[in-house]
Amino acid sequence: MPWKATIKDFLTNKFDKPIQISSVHPVGGGSINSAYGLETNVGKFFVKLNSASRYPGMFKKEAMGLKILSDAGELPVPEIVGFGENHAEAFLVLKFIETGTSSAGFWENFGHALARLHGHSADSFGLDHDNYIGSLPQRNTFHNTWETFFVEERLQPLMHMAFDNKLLNNNDIKAFKNFFGQIDTLFPKEPPALLHGDLWSGNFMTNQAGEAVLIDPAVYFGHREMDLGMSQLFGGFHRQFYEAYNEIRPLEPGWEKRLDYCNLYPLLVHVNLFGGSYVGSVRRILQPFT
């Protein structure tokens, strides 16, 4: 493991003392990263590694997103130790989070906290830097309206990518364009909300205090229903989560139908990353616009 020497040197510089790594064990880090837990004489750390050339700036952007969420102060996130590169390999070091058991009221607390997070706003939809969703670049150019941001920064780029790769056809493009023409009437007018951006069941964990901890963000200021849509894409969170969210920040009527529209974005991400098996879900959502 040649990366161990890099991390050892990094931690030595960070803590200004000699670092001894006593054990290393692989842990889950997603489909594009290698990930390890490290035990050292200054504590336990979580290390992610990937290709610096293939995913330029990915870990820097992830650290920036974690800091934005941390500064909001509504939900815990991993503590950032640092990030860097060593030749072809990039790394991110976080404090290790020991997993625990969900506390009583876990889903209610999670729903309330996400509603509070969505209360953090900005003047426009977007973010002051681009980042990633999965392994795909995510553009965050600011726009004054949700419909313009959703079309130009989210759906169109991935729609064209899928079409160029022959995963979508001309009928699909026509349906998307019909949908684009109606977005303004479909979504309620709301201020930009601070979003996790990739909020599915694999992107939170439970710490030893029994709280939900957000990981692997794709942060931006968008329509708050985007996070809720993503949370339902692969089975959904517990109903108590959505009930609790509505107690703090009630959703406008028709929100459950709109979550399908929100999920056109993550579904297009999956179409482009994993192939045509997700195209059927996109076509089902767009069927009324064909």
N, C-alpha and C positions, 0 to 999 in steps of 0.2 A: 504494500500500500504506500506508494511514493508520496501520496497527498498528505500522509500523516506528518511528514517532516515539515511540509508547508504550514499545516495547521498548528503544529507545535511551535514553530517560529512566530507565527502570527499571535498566538496566545501569550508567548513569552514577551513579545513587544507590548501587547495590550495590557498585561498585568505587571510588567516590569519586574518579573521574577522568573526563575527557571521553572518550566512546566514539564511535568512528568505525566505521560498518558499511561494509565494503568490497565485500561481495557477498551476495546472497540467492538461494537456489535451492530450489524445492519438493522435498519428499521425502515418502515414504509416511507417513501418520499415522493410518490407519484410516478407517472409513466415516463417522465423525461429526466428525472434526477436519480442519482444514487444518494442514499442517505444513511447516516450512521449516528449512533449514540456514543459519546466519548466520556469516560470517567478519568478525571485528572486530579491533581493535588489542589486545584482551585475550584473544583466543582464539576458538574455534569453539563455537557453541551450536546446540541443537535447540529450536525453538519450536513449540508446539502452540496452536491457537486454536479456540475454539468459542463458542456462544451462552451468555452468562452467565445469561440468564433461563430458557432451555430446559433447561440442565444445571447447576442451582445447586450450587456447591461441588465440582464434579467434579474439577477440577485440584488443589484442596486435598486431597481424599481420595486422589487418585493419589499426590501427594507424600508423604502420610502413609504410604501403603502401601509406597512405595519406601524410606522411612526405616526402617520395621519390617524389611523384608528386608535392608537394608544393615546394620542393627544386629545382625542374626543372624550376619552375617559368613561365610556359607557359599557364596554365589554373588554375583558382581558385578552391580550395577545402575547405571543412569545416575546421575551426581551431580546433585543438585537445586541449581539456582541460585535459583529462586524462582517465585512464581505471583502472579496478581493479576487485576484487572478494570479495563477502561477503558470506561465506559458499557455498551454492549450486549455487548461482547466480553470473554471471559475468556482468559487466557494462562497457559502453563506454560513455563518456561525450564529446560533441562537442559544439562549439558555434552555436547558432540557426541561420539559414539562412532564412530570410524573402523572400518569393517567389515574383517574379515580372513578368513583361511582356517582351517578347522577344524584343530586340531593333532592329532597322533597321540594316540589315546586320548581323543578329544573326548567320545564317547558314554559311555565308562566314567567319565570324570571328572564328567560332567554327572549321571549316575545316582548316583554316590557322593555328590555334593554335595547333590542333592535329598533323598536319604535322610537326610543330616545335618540339612538344613533341617527336615525333618519330625520330627526329634528335639527341636526347640524346642516347648515345650508351654505350656498354660495350665490354670487350674482348671476352666474350662467351655468349651463349644463356642460360638463367636461372636466378637465383637470389641467394644471399648468405643466404637465409632462405626459408623454405617452408611456404605456407600460405593456404588459402581456396578459392574455387570458389563456391559460394552458401554455402551449408553446407558440401560440400565434401572437404577433404584435397587435396591440389594441390602441387605436387612435383616440385621442381625447381632446381634439381641437374644440375650443369653446364655441357654443352657439346659444343664442338668446331663447330659443324655443326647444321644447323636448322633441317635437316631431322632426325638426330639421336635424338635430343631433342624432336621433334614433336612425333616421334614414341615411345620413351622409357619413356618420362615424361608426355605425354599428352594422346595419343591414346591407347597404350597397357594397361595401368592400368585400364582404364574405360571399354575397350573392354572386358578384362578378368572378371571384376566385373559383367558386364551385362550378359556375358555367364554363369558365376557361378550362377546367379540368374534366369537363363533360359529365359532371355529377348532377347538374340541373339542365333542363331543356328550355326551349323558347316559350313553351306554355307556362313553365314555372316563373320565368322572368316577367311575363305578362301579368300573372297573378300577383307577383310582388309589386309591380308598378301600380296595379289597381289598389292594393293595400296601402301603398305609400300615399295615394291620393285621398285616403279616408282617415289616416292616423289622427289628423287634427280634430276630427269629430269623435274618435274612439276613446282617447285618453282624457281624463279630467285635467284641468289646468292646475298644476301644483308647482311650488318652488322646487328647485333642485335639492335633492337629498343626498347626504353622504352615504355611499353604498359600499358594502364589502365587494360586490361585483361578481362573485363566483360562489354564491352561498348555497352549496349543496351539502349533503350529509357527510361527504368526505373532507370538507373544509372547516369543520369545527371538531374539537375534542373536549373531553371532560377532564378537568384538573382534579387535584386531590381535595379541593374545597367543594367539589361537586358542581362547579360552574362551567358554562360553555366558554371555550376559548376559541377565538377566531384565528384561522391559519390560512396561508396561501391566498391572500387577497388579490383582487384585480380592481383596485379602488378607483372611483370617479364620482362626480356629482351627477346624478341622473334621476329618473322617475323612480320613486321608492318601490313601486310594484315590481321592478326588475328583480330585486332581491327576493321578494316573495314568490315570484314566478320560478326562479331558479331553485328555490327551496322545495318546490313541488315536482321538479322535473324527473327525479329518480325515486319516486315513491312518496315524497312529502314528509314534512315534520309532523309531530303529534298535533292533533286538532287544538289542544290547549295552547300551543304556541300562537296560532292564528287568533284565537279568542282573546288571548292576553294582549297581543299586538293591537287589536281593535279597541281594547279598553283605553289604551294610551293615545293612539293615533288612528281614529276610525277611518276605514277605507271607504271610498265612494262606491255607491251602488254599481253592481256589475263587475266588481274587481275580480271575481273568480273566473269570469269569461276572459277578461283582459290578460290574465296570467298566461294564457296560451299565446297571445300576441307577443308578450314579453319574451317568451321562450323561443321565439323564432331566432333570436340572437344566439343563445347557447346551442340550439340545435344546428344552426349553420356552422358554428365552431366545430361541432362533432362531425358534421358532414365533411368538412374540409380536413379534419384530422384523421378520421377513422373510416371514411368512405360512405357509400350510398345507403347503408342500412338505416340511416337516420332521415333519408329523403322522404320516406313515407310519412313520417310525423310532420315534416314541414308542409307537405302537400295536404295533409288532413286539415291543418290550421288554415291554410290559404284557400281551401275549397270554396268558401263563400265568395271569394274574390276572383275566381276563374271566369 
